Amino acid sequence: MTDVKQSRKQRAEATRARILAAAYQLFAHQGYLSTTMPEVAKAAGVAVQTVYLTFRTKAALLEQVYATAVLGPDNVRPLDSGWFRGAVGDSDPGHGLATLVDGVMTIAARLAPLAATMETIDDTDVKALRAEKEALRRDMHRNFIAHLQTTGALRPGLSVDHATDLILGLTSPALYQTMTAEHGWDDRQWADTLTELLACSLLVDRDRTTS
Protein backbone atom coordinates (compact mmCIF):
# COMPACT_ATOMS: atom_id res chain seq x y z
CA MET A 1 0.00 0.00 0.00
CA THR A 2 2.85 2.39 0.82
CA ASP A 3 4.38 1.76 -2.61
CA VAL A 4 1.04 2.50 -4.27
CA LYS A 5 0.65 5.77 -2.36
CA GLN A 6 4.22 6.74 -3.18
CA SER A 7 3.64 5.97 -6.84
CA ARG A 8 0.50 8.13 -6.88
CA LYS A 9 2.36 10.96 -5.16
CA GLN A 10 5.20 10.75 -7.68
CA ARG A 11 2.75 10.78 -10.58
CA ALA A 12 0.95 13.79 -9.13
CA GLU A 13 4.24 15.63 -8.65
CA ALA A 14 5.30 14.80 -12.20
CA THR A 15 1.97 16.05 -13.55
CA ARG A 16 2.26 19.24 -11.53
CA ALA A 17 5.78 19.81 -12.85
CA ARG A 18 4.62 19.33 -16.46
CA ILE A 19 1.81 21.83 -15.99
CA LEU A 20 4.18 24.39 -14.45
CA ALA A 21 6.73 23.94 -17.23
CA ALA A 22 4.07 24.29 -19.91
CA ALA A 23 2.56 27.37 -18.26
CA TYR A 24 5.99 28.99 -17.93
CA GLN A 25 6.65 28.61 -21.65
CA LEU A 26 3.23 29.89 -22.64
CA PHE A 27 3.24 32.84 -20.22
CA ALA A 28 6.74 33.77 -21.31
CA HIS A 29 6.19 33.53 -25.05
CA GLN A 30 2.62 34.66 -25.61
CA GLY A 31 1.81 36.50 -22.39
CA TYR A 32 -0.37 35.80 -19.37
CA LEU A 33 -3.55 37.36 -20.75
CA SER A 34 -3.31 35.53 -24.09
CA THR A 35 -2.77 32.14 -22.46
CA THR A 36 -5.79 29.99 -21.61
CA MET A 37 -6.03 27.10 -19.20
CA PRO A 38 -7.00 24.70 -22.04
CA GLU A 39 -3.78 25.73 -23.85
CA VAL A 40 -1.76 24.97 -20.72
CA ALA A 41 -3.47 21.60 -20.41
CA LYS A 42 -2.79 20.72 -24.03
CA ALA A 43 0.88 21.70 -23.78
CA ALA A 44 1.26 19.67 -20.57
CA GLY A 45 -0.54 16.66 -22.02
CA VAL A 46 -3.25 16.60 -19.35
CA ALA A 47 -6.99 17.24 -19.16
CA VAL A 48 -8.00 20.83 -18.48
CA GLN A 49 -9.86 19.61 -15.38
CA THR A 50 -6.52 18.42 -14.02
CA VAL A 51 -5.07 21.92 -14.36
CA TYR A 52 -8.03 23.43 -12.50
CA LEU A 53 -7.98 20.76 -9.79
CA THR A 54 -4.27 21.31 -9.23
CA PHE A 55 -4.12 25.12 -9.34
CA ARG A 56 -7.76 26.33 -9.18
CA THR A 57 -7.24 29.62 -11.08
CA LYS A 58 -4.91 31.03 -13.71
CA ALA A 59 -3.64 33.63 -11.22
CA ALA A 60 -2.78 30.86 -8.75
CA LEU A 61 -1.01 29.00 -11.54
CA LEU A 62 1.03 32.11 -12.36
CA GLU A 63 1.98 32.45 -8.70
CA GLN A 64 3.30 28.89 -8.62
CA VAL A 65 5.12 29.32 -11.93
CA TYR A 66 6.79 32.44 -10.55
CA ALA A 67 7.68 30.75 -7.26
CA THR A 68 9.19 27.80 -9.11
CA ALA A 69 11.31 30.15 -11.20
CA VAL A 70 12.59 31.88 -8.05
CA LEU A 71 13.34 28.69 -6.14
CA GLY A 72 14.98 26.94 -9.08
CA PRO A 73 15.63 23.23 -9.49
CA ASP A 74 16.89 22.86 -5.91
CA ASN A 75 13.69 24.40 -4.47
CA VAL A 76 15.65 26.74 -2.18
CA ARG A 77 14.71 30.29 -1.14
CA PRO A 78 17.33 32.89 -2.10
CA LEU A 79 17.92 33.80 1.57
CA ASP A 80 18.65 30.12 2.33
CA SER A 81 20.84 29.54 -0.72
CA GLY A 82 24.52 28.74 -0.66
CA TRP A 83 25.33 31.79 -2.77
CA PHE A 84 23.58 34.16 -0.36
CA ARG A 85 25.32 32.62 2.63
CA GLY A 86 28.58 32.87 0.73
CA ALA A 87 27.94 36.52 -0.08
CA VAL A 88 27.36 37.57 3.52
CA GLY A 89 30.08 35.25 4.82
CA ASP A 90 32.86 36.57 2.59
CA SER A 91 35.37 38.78 4.38
CA ASP A 92 35.95 40.68 1.14
CA PRO A 93 32.85 42.80 0.41
CA GLY A 94 33.72 43.04 -3.28
CA HIS A 95 33.88 39.26 -3.62
CA GLY A 96 30.69 38.93 -1.59
CA LEU A 97 28.93 41.39 -3.87
CA ALA A 98 30.07 39.48 -6.96
CA THR A 99 28.74 36.24 -5.43
CA LEU A 100 25.42 37.90 -4.71
CA VAL A 101 25.12 39.30 -8.23
CA ASP A 102 25.88 35.91 -9.81
CA GLY A 103 23.19 34.26 -7.71
CA VAL A 104 20.62 36.98 -8.36
CA MET A 105 21.33 36.95 -12.09
CA THR A 106 20.67 33.21 -12.20
CA ILE A 107 17.20 33.90 -10.83
CA ALA A 108 16.73 36.95 -13.06
CA ALA A 109 17.38 34.82 -16.14
CA ARG A 110 14.49 32.53 -15.16
CA LEU A 111 12.18 35.37 -14.13
CA ALA A 112 12.83 37.84 -16.94
CA PRO A 113 10.30 36.42 -19.44
CA LEU A 114 7.63 36.31 -16.71
CA ALA A 115 8.44 39.77 -15.35
CA ALA A 116 8.06 41.29 -18.79
CA THR A 117 4.51 40.00 -19.17
CA MET A 118 3.46 40.60 -15.54
CA GLU A 119 4.25 44.31 -15.72
CA THR A 120 1.64 44.81 -18.43
CA ILE A 121 -1.22 43.03 -16.65
CA ASP A 122 -4.00 45.17 -15.17
CA ASP A 123 -5.39 42.48 -12.90
CA THR A 124 -5.90 42.81 -9.15
CA ASP A 125 -4.61 39.32 -8.31
CA VAL A 126 -1.55 39.64 -10.54
CA LYS A 127 -0.75 43.11 -9.18
CA ALA A 128 -0.93 41.72 -5.65
CA LEU A 129 1.36 38.86 -6.65
CA ARG A 130 3.84 41.24 -8.22
CA ALA A 131 3.84 43.45 -5.10
CA GLU A 132 4.35 40.43 -2.84
CA LYS A 133 7.29 39.11 -4.87
CA GLU A 134 8.90 42.55 -5.05
CA ALA A 135 8.63 42.81 -1.25
CA LEU A 136 10.47 39.49 -0.94
CA ARG A 137 13.18 40.69 -3.37
CA ARG A 138 13.56 43.88 -1.32
CA ASP A 139 13.84 41.90 1.91
CA MET A 140 16.68 39.77 0.52
CA HIS A 141 18.62 42.74 -0.84
CA ARG A 142 18.05 44.73 2.34
CA ASN A 143 19.54 41.86 4.32
CA PHE A 144 22.69 42.05 2.22
CA ILE A 145 22.89 45.84 2.49
CA ALA A 146 22.42 45.65 6.27
CA HIS A 147 25.33 43.20 6.33
CA LEU A 148 27.49 45.71 4.45
CA GLN A 149 26.54 48.43 6.92
CA THR A 150 27.23 46.23 9.94
CA THR A 151 30.68 45.29 8.64
CA GLY A 152 31.58 48.87 7.74
CA ALA A 153 31.63 48.16 4.00
CA LEU A 154 28.71 50.38 3.00
CA ARG A 155 29.70 53.71 1.46
CA PRO A 156 29.49 56.57 4.00
CA GLY A 157 26.45 58.78 3.59
CA LEU A 158 24.45 56.09 1.80
CA SER A 159 21.42 54.94 3.77
CA VAL A 160 20.31 51.34 3.90
CA ASP A 161 17.05 52.30 2.21
CA HIS A 162 18.72 54.10 -0.69
CA ALA A 163 21.32 51.36 -1.11
CA THR A 164 18.55 48.77 -1.19
CA ASP A 165 16.73 50.81 -3.84
CA LEU A 166 19.88 50.86 -5.97
CA ILE A 167 20.60 47.15 -5.85
CA LEU A 168 16.90 46.26 -6.22
CA GLY A 169 16.56 48.34 -9.37
CA LEU A 170 19.82 47.37 -11.02
CA THR A 171 19.37 43.64 -10.45
CA SER A 172 15.73 43.56 -11.59
CA PRO A 173 14.63 40.83 -14.01
CA ALA A 174 13.15 43.55 -16.25
CA LEU A 175 16.54 45.28 -16.63
CA TYR A 176 18.21 41.90 -17.19
CA GLN A 177 15.71 41.26 -20.00
CA THR A 178 16.42 44.64 -21.55
CA MET A 179 20.20 44.25 -21.47
CA THR A 180 20.35 40.64 -22.65
CA ALA A 181 17.34 40.11 -24.92
CA GLU A 182 17.07 43.60 -26.38
CA HIS A 183 20.65 44.90 -26.35
CA GLY A 184 22.44 41.58 -26.83
CA TRP A 185 24.68 41.48 -23.75
CA ASP A 186 25.58 37.97 -22.64
CA ASP A 187 24.95 36.89 -19.06
CA ARG A 188 28.59 37.10 -17.96
CA GLN A 189 29.12 40.52 -19.50
CA TRP A 190 26.06 41.94 -17.77
CA ALA A 191 26.84 40.32 -14.40
CA ASP A 192 30.43 41.65 -14.43
CA THR A 193 29.34 45.15 -15.44
CA LEU A 194 26.59 45.13 -12.85
CA THR A 195 29.01 44.05 -10.13
CA GLU A 196 31.35 46.91 -11.05
CA LEU A 197 28.52 49.45 -11.06
CA LEU A 198 27.23 48.27 -7.70
CA ALA A 199 30.69 48.19 -6.15
CA CYS A 200 31.25 51.82 -7.13
CA SER A 201 27.80 52.80 -5.84
CA LEU A 202 27.60 50.79 -2.62
CA LEU A 203 31.01 49.97 -1.22
CA VAL A 204 33.51 51.98 0.75
CA ASP A 205 36.42 53.23 -1.35
CA ARG A 206 39.19 51.25 0.36
CA ASP A 207 41.95 53.27 -1.27
CA ARG A 208 40.47 56.48 0.05
CA THR A 209 39.87 55.16 3.57
CA THR A 210 43.40 53.79 3.90
CA SER A 211 45.23 56.76 2.40
C-alpha positions as a printed Julia matrix, in Angstrom:
211×3 Matrix{Float64}:
  0.0    0.0     0.0
  2.85   2.39    0.82
  4.38   1.76   -2.61
  1.04   2.5    -4.27
  0.65   5.77   -2.36
  4.22   6.74   -3.18
  3.64   5.97   -6.84
  0.5    8.13   -6.88
  2.36  10.96   -5.16
  5.2   10.75   -7.68
  2.75  10.78  -10.58
  0.95  13.79   -9.13
  4.24  15.63   -8.65
  5.3   14.8   -12.2
  1.97  16.05  -13.55
  2.26  19.24  -11.53
  5.78  19.81  -12.85
  4.62  19.33  -16.46
  1.81  21.83  -15.99
  4.18  24.39  -14.45
  6.73  23.94  -17.23
  4.07  24.29  -19.91
  2.56  27.37  -18.26
  5.99  28.99  -17.93
  6.65  28.61  -21.65
  3.23  29.89  -22.64
  3.24  32.84  -20.22
  6.74  33.77  -21.31
  6.19  33.53  -25.05
  2.62  34.66  -25.61
  1.81  36.5   -22.39
 -0.37  35.8   -19.37
 -3.55  37.36  -20.75
 -3.31  35.53  -24.09
 -2.77  32.14  -22.46
 -5.79  29.99  -21.61
 -6.03  27.1   -19.2
 -7.0   24.7   -22.04
 -3.78  25.73  -23.85
 -1.76  24.97  -20.72
 -3.47  21.6   -20.41
 -2.79  20.72  -24.03
  0.88  21.7   -23.78
  1.26  19.67  -20.57
 -0.54  16.66  -22.02
 -3.25  16.6   -19.35
 -6.99  17.24  -19.16
 -8.0   20.83  -18.48
 -9.86  19.61  -15.38
 -6.52  18.42  -14.02
 -5.07  21.92  -14.36
 -8.03  23.43  -12.5
 -7.98  20.76   -9.79
 -4.27  21.31   -9.23
 -4.12  25.12   -9.34
 -7.76  26.33   -9.18
 -7.24  29.62  -11.08
 -4.91  31.03  -13.71
 -3.64  33.63  -11.22
 -2.78  30.86   -8.75
 -1.01  29.0   -11.54
  1.03  32.11  -12.36
  1.98  32.45   -8.7
  3.3   28.89   -8.62
  5.12  29.32  -11.93
  6.79  32.44  -10.55
  7.68  30.75   -7.26
  9.19  27.8    -9.11
 11.31  30.15  -11.2
 12.59  31.88   -8.05
 13.34  28.69   -6.14
 14.98  26.94   -9.08
 15.63  23.23   -9.49
 16.89  22.86   -5.91
 13.69  24.4    -4.47
 15.65  26.74   -2.18
 14.71  30.29   -1.14
 17.33  32.89   -2.1
 17.92  33.8     1.57
 18.65  30.12    2.33
 20.84  29.54   -0.72
 24.52  28.74   -0.66
 25.33  31.79   -2.77
 23.58  34.16   -0.36
 25.32  32.62    2.63
 28.58  32.87    0.73
 27.94  36.52   -0.08
 27.36  37.57    3.52
 30.08  35.25    4.82
 32.86  36.57    2.59
 35.37  38.78    4.38
 35.95  40.68    1.14
 32.85  42.8     0.41
 33.72  43.04   -3.28
 33.88  39.26   -3.62
 30.69  38.93   -1.59
 28.93  41.39   -3.87
 30.07  39.48   -6.96
 28.74  36.24   -5.43
 25.42  37.9    -4.71
 25.12  39.3    -8.23
 25.88  35.91   -9.81
 23.19  34.26   -7.71
 20.62  36.98   -8.36
 21.33  36.95  -12.09
 20.67  33.21  -12.2
 17.2   33.9   -10.83
 16.73  36.95  -13.06
 17.38  34.82  -16.14
 14.49  32.53  -15.16
 12.18  35.37  -14.13
 12.83  37.84  -16.94
 10.3   36.42  -19.44
  7.63  36.31  -16.71
  8.44  39.77  -15.35
  8.06  41.29  -18.79
  4.51  40.0   -19.17
  3.46  40.6   -15.54
  4.25  44.31  -15.72
  1.64  44.81  -18.43
 -1.22  43.03  -16.65
 -4.0   45.17  -15.17
 -5.39  42.48  -12.9
 -5.9   42.81   -9.15
 -4.61  39.32   -8.31
 -1.55  39.64  -10.54
 -0.75  43.11   -9.18
 -0.93  41.72   -5.65
  1.36  38.86   -6.65
  3.84  41.24   -8.22
  3.84  43.45   -5.1
  4.35  40.43   -2.84
  7.29  39.11   -4.87
  8.9   42.55   -5.05
  8.63  42.81   -1.25
 10.47  39.49   -0.94
 13.18  40.69   -3.37
 13.56  43.88   -1.32
 13.84  41.9     1.91
 16.68  39.77    0.52
 18.62  42.74   -0.84
 18.05  44.73    2.34
 19.54  41.86    4.32
 22.69  42.05    2.22
 22.89  45.84    2.49
 22.42  45.65    6.27
 25.33  43.2     6.33
 27.49  45.71    4.45
 26.54  48.43    6.92
 27.23  46.23    9.94
 30.68  45.29    8.64
 31.58  48.87    7.74
 31.63  48.16    4.0
 28.71  50.38    3.0
 29.7   53.71    1.46
 29.49  56.57    4.0
 26.45  58.78    3.59
 24.45  56.09    1.8
 21.42  54.94    3.77
 20.31  51.34    3.9
 17.05  52.3     2.21
 18.72  54.1    -0.69
 21.32  51.36   -1.11
 18.55  48.77   -1.19
 16.73  50.81   -3.84
 19.88  50.86   -5.97
 20.6   47.15   -5.85
 16.9   46.26   -6.22
 16.56  48.34   -9.37
 19.82  47.37  -11.02
 19.37  43.64  -10.45
 15.73  43.56  -11.59
 14.63  40.83  -14.01
 13.15  43.55  -16.25
 16.54  45.28  -16.63
 18.21  41.9   -17.19
 15.71  41.26  -20.0
 16.42  44.64  -21.55
 20.2   44.25  -21.47
 20.35  40.64  -22.65
 17.34  40.11  -24.92
 17.07  43.6   -26.38
 20.65  44.9   -26.35
 22.44  41.58  -26.83
 24.68  41.48  -23.75
 25.58  37.97  -22.64
 24.95  36.89  -19.06
 28.59  37.1   -17.96
 29.12  40.52  -19.5
 26.06  41.94  -17.77
 26.84  40.32  -14.4
 30.43  41.65  -14.43
 29.34  45.15  -15.44
 26.59  45.13  -12.85
 29.01  44.05  -10.13
 31.35  46.91  -11.05
 28.52  49.45  -11.06
 27.23  48.27   -7.7
 30.69  48.19   -6.15
 31.25  51.82   -7.13
 27.8   52.8    -5.84
 27.6   50.79   -2.62
 31.01  49.97   -1.22
 33.51  51.98    0.75
 36.42  53.23   -1.35
 39.19  51.25    0.36
 41.95  53.27   -1.27
 40.47  56.48    0.05
 39.87  55.16    3.57
 43.4   53.79    3.9
 45.23  56.76    2.4
